[in-house]
């Protein structure tokens, strides 16, 4: 049996990853603040297969602990952890950002993945095949003016998972990968366009504003299917 843990499943790529995993017959632990009506219906209809863990992942103290994770993974012969949840905000000039926005971005994009990965590796059965996926971004490898926190946290997240990969390189039961999904038609893209219209410091904004009209936003479901096929199947 394959058990899959996914963060940020209420929309966009996370919702698509949830759908693909469920369609494959996986048992899913979904972590986030919100869930769709369909996800809640599936939880009620298939309580053994779908667990919805409601929390604000920005608060590491309220992430699933060892006992919860161990219980979910208890009889899995394959355990998958997909860190999808992320925030692109704050967009703007450093020097004009709020402390709350800075700390929230670090908590969601970096602290939560680190804490959950630590818990996951402690809790997963020793004999199980373990796959860890960090949904990253091209912003981890290039500076996008106005995105200081997003670029920084995605780069730091990749470094963390590279360190985990190095630590576990001699264990053939563990695979670790950073995944750049590319631009997709998601709520995050809407937030980016909203920031572009707000007057915030965002010099390269036109490329993002024009993306929908130019057909550069991929379908999240197609991206999710590719990610699962290439890295978690």
Secondary structure, DSSP 8 states (H G I E B T S, - for coil): -EEEEEE--SSHHHHHHHHHHHHTT-EEEEEES---HHHHHHHHH-TTTEEEEE--TTSGGGS--HHHHHHHHTT-SEEEEEE--------S-TTS--HHHHHHHHIIIIIHHHHHHHHHHHHS-TTSEEEEEEE--GGGTS--TT-HHHHHHHHHHHHHHHHHHHHTTT-TTEEEEEE----BSSHHHHHHHHHHTTT-S-TTHHHHHSTTTTT--B-HHHHHHHHHHHH--
